Amino acid sequence: MKIKLLPVFLMLFLSFGISAQETTSFYATMSLSDAENFKKEYPDEIEIIAQKRNEAAVYLSSEATHLIHERVLVHGPGYIFKASREDAIRDLEPMEPATEFNLMNYTITEDAIVNSTLNLINTQNIEDHILELVAYGTRYHNRPSATQSAIDLKAKWEAMAAAYNRTDVSVRLYDHVNTGMPSVILTIQGAVTPEEFVVVGGHLDSTAFPSFDNAPGADDDASGIATMTEAVRAIFEYGFTPDRTIEMMAYAAEEIGLVGSAEIAQQYNNDGVNVISAVQFDMTNFNGSANDIVFITDDFSTDQDLTNFLMELIDHYNSTGDHVFTYGTSLCNYGCSDHASWTNAGYPAAFPFEATFDQSNDEIHSANDVFSVSGDAVHATKFAKLCVEYLIETAKGESVLSIPEVVAENFEFSVVNQNLMYRSLNGNNLEGITIYDALGKQVKQVVITENNGVIALNNLSDGVYIASVQVTGKGAVTKKFILK
């Protein structure tokens, strides 16, 4: 997770291992405002080679990363590594989506399966896995221990699938161009529409300053890897078979500019892979804020519809009972984690995070990012539950993912003169309406007792909002509207 400290050196490799040579400069993209501000202060350490809209293609010296480290800028600048000048300039243009997909009609219908699976999540398993990863000492991407951690994780995931006799599961290493560390990808083959993919991911590598050889990375991001692993294990224990294909990814070399996830997402785009959505789990175990889960809502890196759906999952499954937790929103910086790679490749992505940006773990990217900073894995367990909810409700297939056309066609929704007017035309019962602002914050919730009516919005300021209308037995219809 590149939040508070960026890596001191960015490696390009002619050979891999401890003796790999560090280059004196590298190409990247970053926020244009950050690039311009940095250029004013350190004109010899950065070259802005191109710009478009709010982004810049840059050429950074290794000294620039020293300076960034010394300044410890909470809100950036962040950057995304590019292999060449041409790549940096080209990637100022967003990729076209590999496929067409409709994200407006996520539904929540699998209560029995989800609730049973939530009860199977084991906090001790998450703690044990975090400690396993910390024991490598460092998982800095060019160290042999980083590659070994990927090889061992592949074996762990394979053994987990075999223990539950999951013959629909395969695990592979994904070799990269710009790092010698492989990523690890577990695939659960979809039973009905295997060509449609639901992705969860987190990065396996770690970093620390001043010594890359002492980078335990307990929170950043052993916690995310352990969180996803336990979520998928619980799904295996329940016996859930997805209609869509599920992939769980442990990315290499996130800490040097999202290298692993960027290569994977770009290849998926090039190959026309239909990724329905991708959710990032990067830092899940430090309880720094009043809300348990904080959704990153940067417009340039997250999909609002997907983020709203994750919030709806929490509203539905985690507002009462044995699995209660809360959520809020925050902003990250440019390219702050691997979700940005999927967004850049034209796919919807979301990023639930452990705390607000300014209240997250201060010990990341240091030798002090150890498990005792968090104390236990209770906080990460909440993310494992959200991961289960997301995977089951999204991978269940087209037959139940989208609201049936008859529901959408027989539901009227309009906003006139600061009033939201709704009506069900075919007898489907409406239970409630929840309204979110453009940052994903819930601003109004109304229980509905009749199938048509009016909701006053005069207490809301002008702007873009999203209304989620709960239909009894059908899930939710999500619609965007503008209030002015």
Secondary structure, DSSP 8 states (H G I E B T S, - for coil): --SS---S-----SS-STT----SEEEEEEEHHHHHHHHHH-TTTEEEEEEETTEEEEEEEHHHHHHHHHHT-TT----EEESSHHHHHHTTS----SS----TT-----HHHHHHHHTT--HHHHHHHHHHHHTTSB--TTSHHHHHHHHHHHHHHHHHHHHTT-TTEEEEEE--SS-SS-EEEEEE--SSEEEEEEEEEEE-----SS-TTSB--IIIIIHHHHHHHHHHHHHHHHT---SEEEEEEEES-GGGTSHHHHHHHHHHHHTT-EEEEEEE--------SSSSEEEE--TTT--HHHHHHHHHHHHHHSSSGGG---EEEE---TT-STHHHHHHTT--EE-EESS-GGGS-TTTTSTT--GGGT-SSHHHHHHHHHHHHHHHHHTT-HHHHS--HHHHHTEEEEEETTEEEEEESSS--EEEEEEEETTS-EEEEEE-SSSEEEEE-TTS-SEEEEEEEEETTTEEEEEEEEE-
